[in-house]
Amino acid sequence: MIANSAVYFINSEYQILNQYLAENAISKIFIIVDENTNEYCLPHFLPQLETEIPFEIIELEAGEEHKTIETCAGVWEALTELGADRKSLIINIGGGVITDMGGFIASTFKRGIPFINIPTTLLAMVDASVGGKNGVDLGGLKNQIGTITQPEMVLIDTYYLESLSQREMRSGLAEMLKHGLIANKEHWNRFKNLSALQFEDFGFLIQESVAIKAEIVAKDPKENNIRKTLNFGHTLGHAIETYFLENPEKERLLHGEAIACGMILESYLAFKNKSLTSEEYLEVKNQIQDIFEPISFDKKDIDAIIGLLVHDKKNEFGIIQFSLINRIGHCLYNQTTDNETILEAFEDYKN
């Protein structure tokens, strides 16, 4: 259980969903997808749906650039036109953009209607769909507008991973590595020999990763203290992701690619703060770089990325806050540093 929201690993058996639909008074179901999940995931999902409740499918354009208030307004208008009411249910089928935005749409429409997340990417399974954070970007800045509202349930069906590219799978690995780094060294160690892992192993690894996040969220649902550790790698990672998304000269990064870079940079900050040994820092750096291609930065890029840090949601009283590991498997939050050390981190990353 995650703060009253259950996560089920269903292996293509949707009995728990059909039971929920049978036991609750639901007027209408609205299924939110993007064009990719409409094509590759909906044909698997719809035959599992055993209900006489009428449903509508709302398809959105795929991509982080569409994760905006304007997209939400279009869906709110569609829900109104299609007769949605307080007894309606939204089912979000997709990756992190769909689960983040679909949860926000549901948690704000008519002051909140129930929703269910069915994540279809590895990243969404281990991170975005779990924990109740919902939101959209504002002017390119990540998740500036949002709510913390728990879904009725999260259904994880690893069938959907079969259609993912290797790049998308790697993106999801970043959050799994993070869970090990901040809270469970054994989980981190399981990824040291990725070539030996079989696809079947991912079922267990996903469950373990979700359990780590679930335990943290259950202790601190509103992110007042320990839940902040889940932001490790995200202060710089989100700034990098935003910069590459908004800069037309740059190839867009996937979320996990930016976070992987952010974890290396923030591990350097931990090393400079003397909370991480040089051996542990190099272990983190080398293992992540074995999985993820390096990102190229010049001085202009770095200056712009540092400039974006002032917009980070974790800032308090104008001070930039970091969550930094203090050894592998443990993490501190509300940590600070200076720009000079951040510049050093980028230089070390480039070398």
RALINQUI-V293952 format. One record per residue. N is the residue number from 1. RES is the residue in three letters. PSI is psi in radians with two decimals (none if undefined). OMEGA is omega in whole degrees, 0 to 359 (* if undefined). BURIAL is # if it has 16 or more other ideal C-beta (glycine too) atoms within 10 Angstrom, else .. Layout:
n->N res->RES psi->PSI omega->OMEGA burial->BURIAL
n->N res->RES psi->PSI omega->OMEGA burial->BURIAL
This chain:
n->1 res->MET psi->2.44 omega->177 burial->.
n->2 res->ILE psi->1.67 omega->177 burial->#
n->3 res->ALA psi->1.00 omega->178 burial->.
n->4 res->ASN psi->0.17 omega->178 burial->.
n->5 res->SER psi->2.09 omega->185 burial->#
n->6 res->ALA psi->2.51 omega->173 burial->.
n->7 res->VAL psi->2.19 omega->181 burial->#
n->8 res->TYR psi->2.30 omega->172 burial->.
n->9 res->PHE psi->1.90 omega->198 burial->#
n->10 res->ILE psi->-0.25 omega->177 burial->#
n->11 res->ASN psi->0.88 omega->177 burial->.
n->12 res->SER psi->0.19 omega->175 burial->.
n->13 res->GLU psi->1.95 omega->188 burial->.
n->14 res->TYR psi->0.49 omega->182 burial->#
n->15 res->GLN psi->-0.69 omega->183 burial->.
n->16 res->ILE psi->-0.61 omega->177 burial->.
n->17 res->LEU psi->-0.80 omega->180 burial->#
n->18 res->ASN psi->-0.59 omega->175 burial->.
n->19 res->GLN psi->-0.75 omega->178 burial->.
n->20 res->TYR psi->-0.78 omega->181 burial->#
n->21 res->LEU psi->-0.61 omega->181 burial->#
n->22 res->ALA psi->-0.53 omega->187 burial->.
n->23 res->GLU psi->-0.14 omega->183 burial->.
n->24 res->ASN psi->2.55 omega->180 burial->.
n->25 res->ALA psi->1.71 omega->183 burial->.
n->26 res->ILE psi->2.19 omega->184 burial->#
n->27 res->SER psi->-0.66 omega->184 burial->.
n->28 res->LYS psi->2.59 omega->179 burial->#
n->29 res->ILE psi->2.37 omega->175 burial->#
n->30 res->PHE psi->2.08 omega->182 burial->#
n->31 res->ILE psi->2.04 omega->180 burial->#
n->32 res->ILE psi->2.18 omega->180 burial->#
n->33 res->VAL psi->2.97 omega->165 burial->#
n->34 res->ASP psi->-3.13 omega->186 burial->#
n->35 res->GLU psi->-0.49 omega->179 burial->.
n->36 res->ASN psi->-0.84 omega->181 burial->#
n->37 res->THR psi->-0.44 omega->174 burial->#
n->38 res->ASN psi->-0.71 omega->183 burial->#
n->39 res->GLU psi->-0.76 omega->190 burial->.
n->40 res->TYR psi->-0.39 omega->187 burial->.
n->41 res->CYS psi->-0.66 omega->183 burial->#
n->42 res->LEU psi->-0.67 omega->178 burial->#
n->43 res->PRO psi->-0.44 omega->175 burial->.
n->44 res->HIS psi->-0.62 omega->186 burial->#
n->45 res->PHE psi->-0.82 omega->189 burial->#
n->46 res->LEU psi->-0.71 omega->178 burial->.
n->47 res->PRO psi->-0.33 omega->179 burial->.
n->48 res->GLN psi->-0.25 omega->186 burial->.
n->49 res->LEU psi->1.94 omega->182 burial->.
n->50 res->GLU psi->1.53 omega->182 burial->.
n->51 res->THR psi->2.68 omega->174 burial->.
n->52 res->GLU psi->0.01 omega->180 burial->.
n->53 res->ILE psi->2.25 omega->179 burial->.
n->54 res->PRO psi->2.57 omega->179 burial->.
n->55 res->PHE psi->2.72 omega->176 burial->.
n->56 res->GLU psi->2.57 omega->177 burial->.
n->57 res->ILE psi->2.23 omega->178 burial->.
n->58 res->ILE psi->1.99 omega->182 burial->#
n->59 res->GLU psi->2.27 omega->178 burial->.
n->60 res->LEU psi->2.81 omega->175 burial->#
n->61 res->GLU psi->2.46 omega->182 burial->.
n->62 res->ALA psi->2.61 omega->173 burial->#
n->63 res->GLY psi->2.57 omega->181 burial->.
n->64 res->GLU psi->-0.53 omega->182 burial->#
n->65 res->GLU psi->-0.28 omega->179 burial->.
n->66 res->HIS psi->0.09 omega->181 burial->#
n->67 res->LYS psi->1.27 omega->189 burial->#
n->68 res->THR psi->2.88 omega->174 burial->#
n->69 res->ILE psi->-0.63 omega->180 burial->.
n->70 res->GLU psi->-0.73 omega->176 burial->.
n->71 res->THR psi->-0.77 omega->179 burial->#
n->72 res->CYS psi->-0.74 omega->181 burial->#
n->73 res->ALA psi->-0.68 omega->177 burial->.
n->74 res->GLY psi->-0.69 omega->179 burial->.
n->75 res->VAL psi->-0.73 omega->177 burial->#
n->76 res->TRP psi->-0.73 omega->178 burial->#
n->77 res->GLU psi->-0.71 omega->178 burial->.
n->78 res->ALA psi->-0.74 omega->178 burial->.
n->79 res->LEU psi->-0.75 omega->179 burial->#
n->80 res->THR psi->-0.82 omega->181 burial->.
n->81 res->GLU psi->-0.53 omega->182 burial->.
n->82 res->LEU psi->0.11 omega->172 burial->.
n->83 res->GLY psi->0.45 omega->177 burial->.
n->84 res->ALA psi->2.48 omega->177 burial->#
n->85 res->ASP psi->-3.02 omega->184 burial->.
n->86 res->ARG psi->-0.28 omega->179 burial->.
n->87 res->LYS psi->0.11 omega->177 burial->.
n->88 res->SER psi->2.80 omega->180 burial->#
n->89 res->LEU psi->2.34 omega->173 burial->#
n->90 res->ILE psi->2.31 omega->174 burial->#
n->91 res->ILE psi->2.05 omega->180 burial->#
n->92 res->ASN psi->2.06 omega->180 burial->#
n->93 res->ILE psi->1.83 omega->181 burial->#
n->94 res->GLY psi->-2.94 omega->179 burial->#
n->95 res->GLY psi->-2.78 omega->186 burial->#
n->96 res->GLY psi->-0.61 omega->180 burial->#
n->97 res->VAL psi->-0.79 omega->182 burial->#
n->98 res->ILE psi->-0.74 omega->181 burial->#
n->99 res->THR psi->-0.69 omega->176 burial->#
n->100 res->ASP psi->-0.91 omega->186 burial->#
n->101 res->MET psi->-0.69 omega->178 burial->#
n->102 res->GLY psi->-0.68 omega->177 burial->#
n->103 res->GLY psi->-0.67 omega->178 burial->#
n->104 res->PHE psi->-0.75 omega->178 burial->#
n->105 res->ILE psi->-0.80 omega->182 burial->#
n->106 res->ALA psi->-0.72 omega->186 burial->#
n->107 res->SER psi->-0.17 omega->180 burial->#
n->108 res->THR psi->-0.39 omega->182 burial->#
n->109 res->PHE psi->2.17 omega->183 burial->#
n->110 res->LYS psi->0.65 omega->181 burial->.
n->111 res->ARG psi->0.31 omega->172 burial->.
n->112 res->GLY psi->2.07 omega->172 burial->.
n->113 res->ILE psi->2.74 omega->184 burial->#
n->114 res->PRO psi->2.65 omega->177 burial->#
n->115 res->PHE psi->2.75 omega->179 burial->#
n->116 res->ILE psi->2.40 omega->177 burial->#
n->117 res->ASN psi->2.28 omega->172 burial->#
n->118 res->ILE psi->1.57 omega->183 burial->#
n->119 res->PRO psi->2.48 omega->183 burial->#
n->120 res->THR psi->-0.02 omega->174 burial->#
n->121 res->THR psi->2.77 omega->179 burial->#
n->122 res->LEU psi->-0.72 omega->179 burial->#
n->123 res->LEU psi->-0.81 omega->181 burial->#
n->124 res->ALA psi->-0.63 omega->181 burial->#
n->125 res->MET psi->-0.74 omega->186 burial->#
n->126 res->VAL psi->-0.13 omega->185 burial->#
n->127 res->ASP psi->-1.26 omega->195 burial->#
n->128 res->ALA psi->-0.65 omega->187 burial->#
n->129 res->SER psi->-0.22 omega->189 burial->#
n->130 res->VAL psi->2.30 omega->172 burial->#
n->131 res->GLY psi->-0.18 omega->172 burial->#
n->132 res->GLY psi->0.08 omega->177 burial->#
n->133 res->LYS psi->2.18 omega->180 burial->#
n->134 res->ASN psi->2.53 omega->179 burial->#
n->135 res->GLY psi->3.06 omega->178 burial->#
n->136 res->VAL psi->2.88 omega->180 burial->#
n->137 res->ASP psi->2.79 omega->179 burial->#
n->138 res->LEU psi->2.01 omega->182 burial->.
n->139 res->GLY psi->0.58 omega->181 burial->.
n->140 res->GLY psi->-0.21 omega->180 burial->#
n->141 res->LEU psi->2.27 omega->189 burial->#
n->142 res->LYS psi->2.25 omega->167 burial->#
n->143 res->ASN psi->0.76 omega->181 burial->#
n->144 res->GLN psi->-0.44 omega->181 burial->.
n->145 res->ILE psi->2.22 omega->182 burial->.
n->146 res->GLY psi->-3.06 omega->179 burial->#
n->147 res->THR psi->2.85 omega->166 burial->.
n->148 res->ILE psi->1.72 omega->181 burial->#
n->149 res->THR psi->2.20 omega->184 burial->#
n->150 res->GLN psi->2.44 omega->171 burial->#
n->151 res->PRO psi->2.83 omega->175 burial->#
n->152 res->GLU psi->-0.65 omega->177 burial->#
n->153 res->MET psi->2.83 omega->172 burial->#
n->154 res->VAL psi->2.24 omega->181 burial->#
n->155 res->LEU psi->2.04 omega->182 burial->#
n->156 res->ILE psi->2.00 omega->181 burial->#
n->157 res->ASP psi->1.85 omega->186 burial->#
n->158 res->THR psi->-0.09 omega->174 burial->#
n->159 res->TYR psi->-0.67 omega->185 burial->.
n->160 res->TYR psi->-0.38 omega->181 burial->#
n->161 res->LEU psi->-0.37 omega->184 burial->#
n->162 res->GLU psi->-0.39 omega->181 burial->.
n->163 res->SER psi->0.02 omega->183 burial->.
n->164 res->LEU psi->2.57 omega->173 burial->#
n->165 res->SER psi->2.83 omega->176 burial->.
n->166 res->GLN psi->-0.60 omega->180 burial->.
n->167 res->ARG psi->-0.73 omega->178 burial->.
n->168 res->GLU psi->-0.68 omega->178 burial->#
n->169 res->MET psi->-0.77 omega->178 burial->#
n->170 res->ARG psi->-0.69 omega->179 burial->#
n->171 res->SER psi->-0.73 omega->178 burial->#
n->172 res->GLY psi->-0.55 omega->180 burial->#
n->173 res->LEU psi->-0.54 omega->183 burial->#
n->174 res->ALA psi->-0.79 omega->181 burial->#
n->175 res->GLU psi->-0.56 omega->178 burial->#
n->176 res->MET psi->-0.74 omega->176 burial->#
n->177 res->LEU psi->-0.72 omega->179 burial->#
n->178 res->LYS psi->-0.77 omega->181 burial->#
n->179 res->HIS psi->-0.67 omega->177 burial->#
n->180 res->GLY psi->-0.75 omega->183 burial->#
n->181 res->LEU psi->-0.64 omega->185 burial->#
n->182 res->ILE psi->-0.34 omega->191 burial->#
n->183 res->ALA psi->-0.23 omega->188 burial->#
n->184 res->ASN psi->1.70 omega->184 burial->#
n->185 res->LYS psi->-0.61 omega->179 burial->.
n->186 res->GLU psi->-0.69 omega->178 burial->.
n->187 res->HIS psi->-0.75 omega->176 burial->#
n->188 res->TRP psi->-0.78 omega->184 burial->#
n->189 res->ASN psi->-0.45 omega->182 burial->.
n->190 res->ARG psi->-0.33 omega->183 burial->#
n->191 res->PHE psi->0.14 omega->184 burial->#
n->192 res->LYS psi->-0.39 omega->178 burial->.
n->193 res->ASN psi->1.28 omega->184 burial->.
n->194 res->LEU psi->-0.58 omega->183 burial->.
n->195 res->SER psi->-0.39 omega->180 burial->.
n->196 res->ALA psi->-0.19 omega->182 burial->.
n->197 res->LEU psi->2.38 omega->174 burial->.
n->198 res->GLN psi->2.80 omega->179 burial->.
n->199 res->PHE psi->-0.62 omega->182 burial->.
n->200 res->GLU psi->-0.46 omega->180 burial->.
n->201 res->ASP psi->-0.40 omega->187 burial->.
n->202 res->PHE psi->-0.44 omega->177 burial->#
n->203 res->GLY psi->-0.84 omega->179 burial->.
n->204 res->PHE psi->-0.77 omega->182 burial->.
n->205 res->LEU psi->-0.67 omega->178 burial->#
n->206 res->ILE psi->-0.78 omega->180 burial->#
n->207 res->GLN psi->-0.73 omega->180 burial->#
n->208 res->GLU psi->-0.73 omega->180 burial->#
n->209 res->SER psi->-0.77 omega->178 burial->#
n->210 res->VAL psi->-0.68 omega->180 burial->#
n->211 res->ALA psi->-0.66 omega->178 burial->.
n->212 res->ILE psi->-0.86 omega->180 burial->#
n->213 res->LYS psi->-0.72 omega->182 burial->#
n->214 res->ALA psi->-0.73 omega->181 burial->#
n->215 res->GLU psi->-0.72 omega->180 burial->.
n->216 res->ILE psi->-0.80 omega->182 burial->#
n->217 res->VAL psi->-0.70 omega->181 burial->#
n->218 res->ALA psi->-0.57 omega->180 burial->.
n->219 res->LYS psi->-0.45 omega->188 burial->.
n->220 res->ASP psi->1.24 omega->186 burial->.
n->221 res->PRO psi->-0.57 omega->186 burial->#
n->222 res->LYS psi->0.16 omega->177 burial->.
n->223 res->GLU psi->0.89 omega->175 burial->#
n->224 res->ASN psi->-0.43 omega->182 burial->.
n->225 res->ASN psi->-1.67 omega->192 burial->.
n->226 res->ILE psi->-0.46 omega->179 burial->#
n->227 res->ARG psi->-0.38 omega->178 burial->#
n->228 res->LYS psi->-0.42 omega->180 burial->#
n->229 res->THR psi->-0.42 omega->177 burial->#
n->230 res->LEU psi->-0.20 omega->179 burial->#
n->231 res->ASN psi->0.06 omega->178 burial->#
n->232 res->PHE psi->2.27 omega->181 burial->#
n->233 res->GLY psi->-0.17 omega->187 burial->#
n->234 res->HIS psi->-0.39 omega->179 burial->#
n->235 res->THR psi->-0.97 omega->176 burial->#
n->236 res->LEU psi->-0.61 omega->181 burial->#
n->237 res->GLY psi->-0.77 omega->178 burial->#
n->238 res->HIS psi->-0.66 omega->179 burial->#
n->239 res->ALA psi->-0.71 omega->177 burial->#
n->240 res->ILE psi->-0.79 omega->180 burial->#
n->241 res->GLU psi->-0.78 omega->180 burial->#
n->242 res->THR psi->-0.79 omega->182 burial->#
n->243 res->TYR psi->-0.77 omega->182 burial->#
n->244 res->PHE psi->-0.50 omega->177 burial->#
n->245 res->LEU psi->-0.69 omega->186 burial->#
n->246 res->GLU psi->-0.27 omega->184 burial->#
n->247 res->ASN psi->1.92 omega->184 burial->.
n->248 res->PRO psi->-0.30 omega->180 burial->.
n->249 res->GLU psi->-0.17 omega->185 burial->.
n->250 res->LYS psi->2.53 omega->172 burial->.
n->251 res->GLU psi->2.30 omega->184 burial->.
n->252 res->ARG psi->2.44 omega->177 burial->.
n->253 res->LEU psi->2.58 omega->167 burial->#
n->254 res->LEU psi->2.73 omega->183 burial->#
n->255 res->HIS psi->-0.85 omega->183 burial->#
n->256 res->GLY psi->-0.55 omega->178 burial->#
n->257 res->GLU psi->-0.74 omega->178 burial->#
n->258 res->ALA psi->-0.69 omega->181 burial->#
n->259 res->ILE psi->-0.64 omega->177 burial->#
n->260 res->ALA psi->-0.79 omega->176 burial->#
n->261 res->CYS psi->-0.76 omega->179 burial->#
n->262 res->GLY psi->-0.63 omega->180 burial->#
n->263 res->MET psi->-0.65 omega->176 burial->#
n->264 res->ILE psi->-0.83 omega->181 burial->#
n->265 res->LEU psi->-0.78 omega->183 burial->#
n->266 res->GLU psi->-0.41 omega->171 burial->#
n->267 res->SER psi->-0.61 omega->175 burial->#
n->268 res->TYR psi->-0.74 omega->177 burial->#
n->269 res->LEU psi->-0.70 omega->178 burial->#
n->270 res->ALA psi->-0.70 omega->177 burial->#
n->271 res->PHE psi->-0.77 omega->180 burial->#
n->272 res->LYS psi->-0.48 omega->176 burial->#
n->273 res->ASN psi->-0.02 omega->180 burial->#
n->274 res->LYS psi->0.41 omega->175 burial->.
n->275 res->SER psi->-0.11 omega->179 burial->#
n->276 res->LEU psi->2.31 omega->180 burial->#
n->277 res->THR psi->2.80 omega->178 burial->.
n->278 res->SER psi->-0.62 omega->179 burial->.
n->279 res->GLU psi->-0.75 omega->180 burial->.
n->280 res->GLU psi->-0.68 omega->178 burial->#
n->281 res->TYR psi->-0.81 omega->180 burial->#
n->282 res->LEU psi->-0.59 omega->176 burial->.
n->283 res->GLU psi->-0.81 omega->179 burial->#
n->284 res->VAL psi->-0.86 omega->183 burial->#
n->285 res->LYS psi->-0.85 omega->185 burial->#
n->286 res->ASN psi->-0.71 omega->182 burial->.
n->287 res->GLN psi->-0.72 omega->180 burial->#
n->288 res->ILE psi->-0.70 omega->180 burial->#
n->289 res->GLN psi->-0.38 omega->174 burial->.
n->290 res->ASP psi->-0.43 omega->184 burial->.
n->291 res->ILE psi->-0.66 omega->188 burial->.
n->292 res->PHE psi->2.41 omega->175 burial->#
n->293 res->GLU psi->2.49 omega->178 burial->.
n->294 res->PRO psi->2.61 omega->177 burial->.
n->295 res->ILE psi->2.38 omega->182 burial->#
n->296 res->SER psi->2.28 omega->178 burial->.
n->297 res->PHE psi->2.43 omega->166 burial->#
n->298 res->ASP psi->3.12 omega->185 burial->.
n->299 res->LYS psi->-0.69 omega->179 burial->.
n->300 res->LYS psi->-0.74 omega->178 burial->.
n->301 res->ASP psi->-0.84 omega->185 burial->#
n->302 res->ILE psi->-0.75 omega->179 burial->#
n->303 res->ASP psi->-0.73 omega->180 burial->.
n->304 res->ALA psi->-0.69 omega->180 burial->#
n->305 res->ILE psi->-0.78 omega->178 burial->#
n->306 res->ILE psi->-0.65 omega->177 burial->#
n->307 res->GLY psi->-0.54 omega->180 burial->.
n->308 res->LEU psi->-0.30 omega->183 burial->#
n->309 res->LEU psi->-0.44 omega->182 burial->#
n->310 res->VAL psi->-0.31 omega->182 burial->.
n->311 res->HIS psi->0.00 omega->184 burial->#
n->312 res->ASP psi->2.40 omega->184 burial->#
n->313 res->LYS psi->-0.41 omega->184 burial->#
n->314 res->LYS psi->-0.16 omega->181 burial->#
n->315 res->ASN psi->2.51 omega->177 burial->.
n->316 res->GLU psi->2.22 omega->180 burial->.
n->317 res->PHE psi->0.65 omega->178 burial->.
n->318 res->GLY psi->0.07 omega->181 burial->.
n->319 res->ILE psi->2.28 omega->181 burial->.
n->320 res->ILE psi->2.21 omega->184 burial->#
n->321 res->GLN psi->2.36 omega->176 burial->#
n->322 res->PHE psi->2.63 omega->165 burial->#
n->323 res->SER psi->2.13 omega->187 burial->#
n->324 res->LEU psi->2.33 omega->177 burial->#
n->325 res->ILE psi->2.46 omega->177 burial->#
n->326 res->ASN psi->-0.06 omega->160 burial->#
n->327 res->ARG psi->2.86 omega->183 burial->.
n->328 res->ILE psi->2.10 omega->182 burial->#
n->329 res->GLY psi->-0.01 omega->180 burial->#
n->330 res->HIS psi->2.63 omega->185 burial->.
n->331 res->CYS psi->2.50 omega->174 burial->#
n->332 res->LEU psi->2.66 omega->176 burial->#
n->333 res->TYR psi->2.98 omega->184 burial->#
n->334 res->ASN psi->0.77 omega->178 burial->.
n->335 res->GLN psi->2.62 omega->181 burial->#
n->336 res->THR psi->2.82 omega->175 burial->.
n->337 res->THR psi->-3.03 omega->178 burial->#
n->338 res->ASP psi->2.88 omega->183 burial->.
n->339 res->ASN psi->-0.59 omega->180 burial->.
n->340 res->GLU psi->-0.72 omega->179 burial->.
n->341 res->THR psi->-0.63 omega->176 burial->.
n->342 res->ILE psi->-0.72 omega->177 burial->#
n->343 res->LEU psi->-0.72 omega->177 burial->.
n->344 res->GLU psi->-0.69 omega->180 burial->#
n->345 res->ALA psi->-0.75 omega->178 burial->#
n->346 res->PHE psi->-0.72 omega->179 burial->#
n->347 res->GLU psi->-0.74 omega->179 burial->.
n->348 res->ASP psi->-0.68 omega->178 burial->#
n->349 res->TYR psi->-0.75 omega->182 burial->#
n->350 res->LYS psi->-0.44 omega->181 burial->.
n->351 res->ASN psi->none omega->* burial->.
